[in-house]
C-alpha cells in the first residue's frame, strides 16, 4: 500500500509539491479552502474581459516544464509559452521613455543612449549580477538553507568566499548608486526590490541578481495567460492521480508524539505519513498548530509589501504600451517610506500596467484592452482602505492621463478592485503580504521559515511565505525542495 501524503492548499507550490510526492509513490490528497486551484494565480472574467488576478510576470518556465517531464509527459501537450522581445516599457514624468529589450547587447546600447551611461558600465553591472546568481542559486534557491549538508558543498564554499563582493553589507540602492550616475537608471534597477516585496533602500545589494532572472534568463508569456500555469499543472496532477478537494478548509494539523499524523477537515480526521502546508506559515501556526510552540521570531518578521490592483476594461487600444509597463514615481524613496514606515500610500505611486490582450487578443473585446493596474501597497494594518482606494484611484488616473495624454477615466467600461484586505481574506496571506516576510535585512534569506519543521517530524512547508521566497519560480522551487526533503527522509 502506498503511503499517504496530504497537501494543505492548492496554490502553485502546493500543486507542484503534490506532483513531486506522487512521483515518489505517495497517494496524495490536496485540501483547498477556495473553490478553485491556484491561490493568487487565479483569473476572473467580466463582460468579455479576462484578467489574471495575481502574478503577471513569468520567468524560468523550465521549472514548469520540469514537472511534466518528471511525469514522463511532453510539456508542450499541456502548456506553451514564448519569450518576449520587449521586457517592459518604462515612462517618467519628464517624457523619458525606455523599452527594455530582452537581447542584452541591445539593452546595453539602448540604456546607454537613453540614460547617457557608458555602455561598458551597464554591461559590467549585468555581468556581475549574473555572477551573483550563478554563485548563490544552488545555495539560496535550490536547497534548504536549514540543513547542514547544504553548507558541505563546493558551491557553498565558493559563494561564501566571495560573499564580501556581493553587496551583502550594502543596500540595493547604494549598490546601484555606486554603479551609475543617472538617477533614472538607478531607479530602474532599484525597482527589482519589489520582486520580493521589499524596499531598495533596505534590502541587501545581493538582490541585484534579480534583474538577471528577467534580463538574461528571459521574460515569457504563457499562451492563454498566466492562469494557464495553474490550469496545466492542475490537469497534470489530476491525470497522475492526485486527488483534490475544494471548499474543504483544513482546521487542524494532527500531531502525536512530535510527529504530524494527518489533518482535520471539518469534523473528520484524515491520517497521513506526510503533511505539507502550502498555507501562509503564519496562519499555519496560529490556526492549524495552535497547541504547538510557534517560532516566535520567524512569525514576528516584517511582512512584505502587498498590492492594490484595479482591473479595468478599457475601450481603446494604446500602441505605445506593451504587455508590461511601468510609470515611475518622481520620489521613489518617499514611496517606500510610505509603504514600510507609514503603512500608507504616497500621492505619486509607481504604477504597473499589465495588458495580456497585447498577446492574447481574446482577453478583451475587439478594440479594447484589459488593464491590470497595480501599485505597491503596505499590508493590512487596519487602515481606512476605502479612503486609501478612493485617493489612490484618483492619483493613478491623473498620472496615467498625464503620461498617455489621454483622459483614462473616460475609457473605463468595467472595473474590479483587489486590495490587501481582499488578498488576505481570499488567499490566507497574513496581512495580505504577497511574499510572506520582507527581505529588508541582510539576514532575511536565513530568517525565512524552513521547508520543514524542526520540532514536528513529517511536517513540511512550501509557498511564498517560506524558503526560498515568493513569486512563481521560487514557489515552484519550494515544492522541489519539499520533494527532495521528503525523499531523503523517506530513504
matplotlib code that plots the C-alpha trace (Angstrom):
import matplotlib.pyplot as plt

x = [0.0, 1.4, 2.0, -0.5, 0.6, -1.7, -1.1, -2.9, -3.6, -3.8, -1.6, 1.1, 3.6, 1.1, 0.3, 4.0, 4.6, 1.7, 3.1, 6.5, 5.3, 3.1, 6.1, 7.7, 4.9, 2.8, -1.0, -1.5, -4.6, -4.9, -7.4, -8.2, -10.5, -11.3, -13.4, -10.6, -6.9, -4.0, -4.2, -3.2, -2.5, -6.2, -8.4, -11.7, -13.9, -16.0, -18.2, -15.8, -12.6, -10.4, -8.0, -5.2, -5.8, -2.3, 1.2, 1.7, 5.5, 6.6, 10.3, 12.2, 9.5, 11.6, 10.6, 7.0, 8.3, 10.3, 7.1, 5.7, 9.0, 9.1, 5.8, 7.1, 4.8, 5.5, 5.1, 4.0, 1.0, -0.2, 1.5, 3.1, 4.8, 7.1, 9.9, 9.2, 11.5, 10.5, 10.6, 8.9, 8.2, 9.1, 7.7, 8.9, 7.0, 9.5, 8.6, 11.5, 10.6, 12.6, 11.8, 13.9, 15.0, 15.4, 18.6, 21.4, 23.6, 20.6, 19.6, 23.0, 23.1, 19.6, 20.2, 23.4, 21.7, 18.7, 20.4, 23.8, 25.7, 28.8, 27.7, 30.6, 29.4, 25.9, 27.3, 29.7, 26.8, 24.8, 27.7, 28.2, 24.5, 24.9, 27.9, 26.0, 23.2, 25.4, 27.3, 24.3, 21.4, 22.3, 22.6, 19.9, 17.3, 17.6, 18.3, 17.2, 19.3, 18.4, 20.2, 23.9, 24.5, 23.8, 26.9, 29.1, 29.5, 31.9, 29.1, 28.5, 32.2, 32.6, 29.7, 30.9, 34.4, 33.1, 30.2, 32.0, 31.9, 28.1, 26.8, 25.6, 26.6, 25.1, 21.6, 20.4, 20.1, 23.7, 25.0, 23.1, 24.1, 27.7, 27.3, 25.5, 25.2, 21.8, 19.1, 16.6, 18.8, 19.4, 15.6, 15.2, 17.4, 16.0, 12.6, 13.7, 13.4, 9.7, 10.0, 10.3, 8.1, 11.0, 12.4, 15.6, 16.7, 16.7, 17.1, 20.7, 22.7, 23.0, 19.4, 20.9, 21.0, 17.2, 17.4, 19.4, 16.3, 14.4, 17.0, 19.3, 17.2, 14.2, 10.6, 7.9, 4.2, 2.1, -0.4, -3.8, -2.4, -0.8, -3.7, -2.6, 0.3, -2.3, -4.6, -1.9, -0.3, -3.7, -4.6, -1.3, -1.7, -5.2, -4.0, -1.3, -3.7, -3.5, -6.9, -8.3, -11.0, -12.1, -14.2, -12.6, -10.5, -8.2, -8.9, -6.0, -2.8, -2.9, 0.3, 1.1, 4.4, 6.1, 5.0, 2.5, 0.0, -2.7, -5.2, -8.7, -11.2, -14.5, -15.1, -13.2, -9.6, -7.6, -4.4, -1.2, 2.5, 3.5, 1.8, 2.7, 1.4, 1.0, -0.9, 0.9, 3.3, 1.9, -1.6, -0.3, 0.9, -1.8, -4.8, -3.7, -1.0, -2.5, -1.2, 2.3, 5.2, 5.4, 8.7, 8.0, 10.9, 10.1, 6.4, 7.3, 9.3, 8.4, 5.9, 6.5, 4.5, 1.0, -0.7, -3.7, -4.9, -7.5, -8.8, -10.1, -11.8, -10.5, -12.4, -9.3, -6.0, -2.7, 0.1, 2.8, 2.0, 3.1, 2.4, 4.4, 4.5, 5.9, 5.1, 7.7, 7.1, 9.0, 10.1, 10.9, 12.3, 9.2, 7.0, 8.8, 8.8, 5.0, 4.7, 7.0, 7.2, 3.9, 1.9, 0.2, 0.2, 2.0, 0.3, 2.6, 2.9, 4.8, 2.2, 2.5, 0.1, -0.1, -2.2, -2.4, -4.7, -1.5, -0.5, -3.9, -6.5, -9.4, -8.7, -10.6, -13.4, -12.3, -10.8, -10.5, -7.7, -7.7, -5.6, -4.2, -3.2, -1.2, 0.6, 2.7, 0.9, 1.5, -0.1, -3.4, -2.8, -6.5, -6.1, -9.1, -8.8, -11.9, -10.4, -7.0, -8.5, -10.5, -7.5, -5.2, -7.6, -7.6, -3.8, -3.4, -5.8, -4.2, -0.7, -1.7, -3.7, -0.7, 1.8, -0.5, -2.0, -5.5, -8.4, -8.2, -11.1, -13.5, -12.2, -13.1, -16.1, -15.7, -13.8, -12.9, -10.6, -8.4, -6.9, -4.7, -7.8, -9.3, -5.9, -5.6, -9.1, -9.1, -5.6, -4.9, -1.8, -1.1, -1.7, -2.1, 1.6, 2.5, 5.8, 5.5, 8.4, 10.1, 13.8, 14.7, 17.7, 21.0, 20.0, 16.4, 17.2, 18.3, 15.4, 12.7, 10.9, 12.5, 10.7, 10.4, 9.5, 12.4, 10.0, 7.4, 8.6, 6.9, 5.6, 6.8, 6.1, 6.0, 4.9, 5.8, 5.9, 8.8, 12.2, 13.2, 10.5, 7.6, 6.9, 6.2, 9.8, 10.6, 7.2, 8.0, 11.4, 9.9, 7.9, 11.1, 12.9, 10.0, 10.1, 13.8, 13.5, 10.7, 12.7, 15.8, 13.8, 11.9, 15.0]
y = [0.0, 3.5, 6.0, 8.9, 12.5, 15.5, 18.9, 21.9, 24.4, 24.2, 27.2, 26.8, 25.5, 23.1, 21.6, 21.3, 19.5, 17.2, 16.2, 15.6, 13.4, 11.5, 10.7, 9.2, 6.8, 8.6, 8.7, 12.5, 14.4, 18.2, 20.1, 23.7, 26.2, 28.0, 26.6, 26.8, 25.9, 28.4, 30.6, 34.1, 32.7, 32.8, 34.5, 36.3, 37.2, 40.3, 41.3, 39.9, 40.8, 38.2, 39.2, 37.3, 38.2, 37.8, 37.2, 38.7, 38.1, 34.7, 33.8, 30.5, 28.5, 25.3, 24.9, 24.3, 22.0, 20.0, 18.9, 17.4, 15.7, 14.3, 12.5, 11.4, 13.9, 16.3, 19.8, 21.2, 18.9, 20.9, 24.3, 26.6, 29.9, 32.2, 34.6, 38.3, 40.5, 43.6, 43.0, 46.2, 49.8, 52.5, 56.0, 59.1, 62.3, 64.4, 62.4, 60.0, 56.6, 53.4, 50.0, 47.3, 44.8, 41.1, 41.0, 42.0, 43.8, 45.8, 46.6, 47.9, 50.1, 51.5, 52.1, 53.9, 56.1, 56.9, 57.4, 58.7, 56.0, 54.2, 51.0, 49.1, 50.1, 48.7, 45.5, 45.1, 45.6, 42.9, 40.5, 41.0, 40.2, 37.0, 36.0, 36.6, 34.5, 31.7, 31.5, 31.6, 29.9, 26.4, 27.6, 30.2, 28.9, 25.2, 23.7, 24.1, 26.8, 25.0, 21.7, 21.2, 19.3, 22.4, 24.0, 21.0, 21.6, 23.3, 25.6, 26.9, 27.3, 29.3, 31.5, 32.3, 33.0, 35.7, 37.0, 40.3, 41.3, 40.6, 43.7, 41.8, 44.7, 47.4, 48.2, 47.6, 51.4, 52.0, 49.3, 50.9, 54.4, 53.4, 51.8, 54.6, 58.4, 58.8, 58.8, 57.2, 54.2, 53.8, 53.9, 51.4, 48.8, 49.7, 48.6, 44.9, 45.0, 44.9, 41.5, 40.1, 42.8, 44.8, 48.3, 49.0, 51.3, 48.4, 45.2, 44.0, 44.7, 41.0, 41.4, 43.0, 39.4, 39.6, 41.5, 38.5, 36.4, 38.7, 40.2, 37.2, 34.2, 35.8, 37.0, 34.8, 34.8, 31.7, 31.1, 31.7, 33.9, 33.3, 31.2, 28.6, 27.8, 26.8, 25.1, 23.0, 21.8, 21.1, 19.0, 17.1, 16.5, 15.0, 12.9, 11.3, 10.5, 13.5, 13.9, 17.5, 18.6, 22.2, 24.2, 22.0, 24.0, 22.1, 23.2, 21.4, 19.6, 16.5, 15.9, 12.9, 12.2, 15.2, 13.8, 15.0, 12.2, 13.8, 16.7, 17.5, 18.7, 19.7, 17.1, 14.3, 13.2, 12.0, 10.2, 10.6, 9.8, 13.3, 16.6, 19.6, 23.1, 25.5, 27.8, 31.0, 29.9, 32.5, 31.1, 27.5, 28.0, 30.3, 28.4, 24.8, 24.2, 26.1, 23.6, 23.6, 26.0, 28.6, 30.0, 33.5, 35.3, 34.0, 34.9, 38.3, 39.2, 42.3, 41.4, 42.1, 44.7, 43.9, 45.4, 47.5, 46.3, 47.9, 45.7, 47.9, 47.2, 50.0, 50.9, 51.9, 50.4, 52.0, 51.2, 52.8, 50.2, 46.5, 43.6, 45.1, 48.8, 50.9, 54.6, 55.7, 57.9, 61.2, 60.4, 56.7, 56.8, 58.6, 55.9, 53.1, 55.2, 55.4, 51.6, 50.3, 53.0, 55.0, 51.9, 54.1, 55.2, 58.2, 60.6, 59.8, 55.9, 53.9, 52.3, 48.9, 48.2, 44.7, 44.2, 40.5, 41.3, 42.6, 38.9, 37.2, 39.1, 37.2, 38.6, 41.8, 42.7, 44.0, 47.5, 47.2, 46.3, 44.6, 46.6, 45.1, 48.3, 47.8, 49.9, 48.5, 48.9, 48.2, 45.2, 45.3, 47.0, 48.1, 51.3, 53.0, 51.1, 52.6, 56.1, 54.9, 53.2, 56.3, 58.6, 56.0, 55.7, 59.5, 59.6, 56.7, 58.1, 61.5, 60.1, 57.8, 60.5, 62.9, 60.3, 59.0, 62.4, 60.9, 61.0, 57.4, 57.8, 58.2, 54.9, 52.6, 50.5, 47.7, 47.6, 45.3, 46.1, 43.8, 45.4, 44.0, 43.1, 41.1, 39.4, 38.5, 37.1, 35.2, 33.8, 33.5, 35.6, 37.2, 41.0, 40.5, 40.3, 39.0, 37.4, 36.4, 38.1, 41.1, 40.9, 44.2, 42.9, 41.2, 38.1, 37.9, 34.8, 32.9, 34.0, 32.8, 29.7, 26.5, 24.0, 21.5, 21.7, 21.4, 20.3, 18.1, 15.2, 14.6, 18.3, 20.3, 23.8, 25.3, 28.5, 32.2, 32.6, 30.2, 29.5, 30.5, 33.2, 34.5, 34.7, 31.8, 30.5, 30.5, 28.9, 26.1, 25.7, 25.4, 22.5, 20.9, 21.4, 19.8, 16.8, 16.4, 16.6, 14.0, 11.7, 12.0, 11.4, 8.5, 6.8]
z = [0.0, -0.9, 1.9, 2.2, 1.8, 2.4, 1.0, 2.6, -0.1, -3.9, -4.6, -7.3, -4.7, -3.3, -6.7, -7.5, -4.2, -4.8, -8.2, -6.8, -3.9, -6.3, -8.5, -5.4, -4.9, -2.4, -2.6, -2.5, -1.5, -1.6, 0.5, -0.6, 1.2, -2.0, -4.8, -7.4, -7.6, -7.9, -4.9, -6.1, -9.6, -10.5, -13.1, -13.4, -16.4, -16.7, -19.6, -22.3, -20.4, -18.9, -16.1, -14.4, -10.8, -9.3, -10.6, -14.1, -14.7, -16.0, -15.8, -15.6, -17.4, -17.4, -13.7, -15.0, -17.9, -15.3, -13.6, -16.8, -17.6, -14.1, -15.0, -18.4, -20.2, -23.0, -21.6, -25.0, -24.9, -21.9, -21.8, -24.3, -24.0, -25.9, -25.0, -25.1, -27.2, -25.2, -21.5, -20.3, -21.3, -18.8, -18.5, -16.5, -15.9, -17.9, -21.0, -20.9, -22.3, -22.4, -23.8, -22.2, -24.8, -23.9, -26.0, -23.7, -26.3, -27.5, -23.9, -23.1, -26.2, -25.7, -22.0, -22.7, -25.2, -23.1, -19.8, -21.0, -19.1, -20.6, -22.3, -20.7, -17.2, -17.9, -19.3, -16.4, -13.9, -15.7, -15.7, -12.0, -11.4, -13.4, -11.3, -8.1, -9.3, -10.6, -7.3, -5.0, -6.8, -5.6, -2.0, -1.6, -4.1, -4.8, -1.4, 2.2, 4.0, 7.2, 6.6, 7.4, 4.2, 2.2, 3.6, 2.9, -0.8, -3.2, -4.4, -0.9, -0.2, -3.5, -2.6, 0.9, -0.2, -2.5, -0.3, 0.6, -3.1, -3.5, -1.7, 1.3, 3.6, 1.3, 0.3, -3.3, -3.7, -2.6, -5.0, -7.9, -6.9, -6.9, -10.3, -12.2, -12.2, -13.9, -11.2, -13.7, -14.3, -10.6, -10.1, -13.0, -11.2, -7.7, -8.9, -8.8, -5.0, -5.4, -7.0, -3.4, -1.8, -0.3, -0.3, -2.4, 0.4, 2.9, 1.0, 0.6, -2.5, -3.3, -4.6, -7.7, -9.0, -9.6, -12.9, -14.2, -13.9, -16.2, -18.5, -19.2, -18.4, -20.1, -19.7, -21.2, -21.9, -21.5, -24.2, -22.7, -19.9, -16.6, -15.3, -17.8, -15.4, -12.8, -15.3, -16.9, -13.6, -12.1, -15.1, -14.9, -11.1, -11.7, -14.5, -12.5, -9.6, -7.2, -5.5, -4.9, -2.5, -2.9, -0.4, 2.2, 4.7, 7.0, 10.5, 12.3, 11.6, 13.8, 15.9, 18.1, 19.8, 17.9, 14.6, 12.1, 11.6, 9.4, 9.4, 10.5, 7.8, 9.3, 12.0, 10.2, 11.0, 8.0, 8.5, 6.5, 6.8, 5.3, 5.7, 3.6, 4.3, 1.3, 3.7, 4.8, 7.5, 10.0, 9.7, 9.6, 13.2, 14.5, 13.1, 12.4, 15.1, 18.0, 20.6, 19.3, 20.1, 17.3, 16.0, 17.5, 15.9, 12.5, 12.8, 14.1, 11.0, 9.0, 6.3, 2.6, 0.7, -0.6, -3.6, -4.6, -8.0, -10.3, -13.2, -15.9, -19.2, -21.5, -24.6, -26.6, -27.7, -26.9, -29.4, -27.1, -24.4, -24.3, -22.0, -19.2, -18.5, -15.6, -14.8, -12.3, -9.2, -9.0, -5.5, -5.2, -1.7, -0.4, -1.9, 0.0, 3.2, 3.0, 2.3, 5.0, 7.6, 7.4, 6.3, 3.8, 0.1, -1.3, -3.7, -6.6, -6.6, -9.2, -11.4, -13.1, -16.0, -17.4, -20.6, -21.5, -24.5, -26.2, -26.6, -26.2, -28.3, -26.9, -23.4, -24.4, -26.9, -30.2, -30.0, -26.2, -23.7, -20.3, -17.9, -14.7, -12.9, -9.7, -7.2, -4.3, -1.0, 2.7, 4.3, 6.0, 9.4, 9.8, 7.7, 6.2, 2.9, 1.4, 1.7, 0.5, -2.5, -3.4, -3.2, -5.0, -7.9, -8.4, -8.3, -10.6, -13.2, -13.0, -13.5, -16.4, -18.1, -18.0, -19.3, -22.0, -22.9, -22.7, -20.2, -19.0, -16.6, -19.6, -21.2, -18.3, -19.1, -16.5, -13.1, -10.3, -7.3, -5.2, -2.0, 0.8, 2.8, 0.0, -0.7, 3.0, 3.2, -0.1, 0.0, 3.7, 3.3, 6.6, 6.3, 2.6, 2.2, -1.3, -0.4, 3.3, 5.1, 3.6, 2.6, 4.2, 6.0, 5.0, 7.1, 5.6, 3.5, 6.6, 8.7, 6.4, 7.7, 6.5, 4.3, 7.2, 10.9, 13.3, 16.1, 14.3, 12.2, 8.7, 8.6, 5.6, 4.2, 0.7, -0.9, -0.9, 2.9, 3.4, 1.8, -0.8, -1.2, -3.2, -6.9, -9.3, -9.8, -6.1, -5.2, -7.7, -6.2, -2.7, -4.0, -5.3, -2.0, -0.2, -2.6, -2.0, 1.7, 1.8, -0.5, 1.7, 5.0, 3.5, 2.1]

ax = plt.figure().add_subplot(projection="3d")
ax.plot(x, y, z, "-o")
ax.set_aspect("equal")
plt.show()
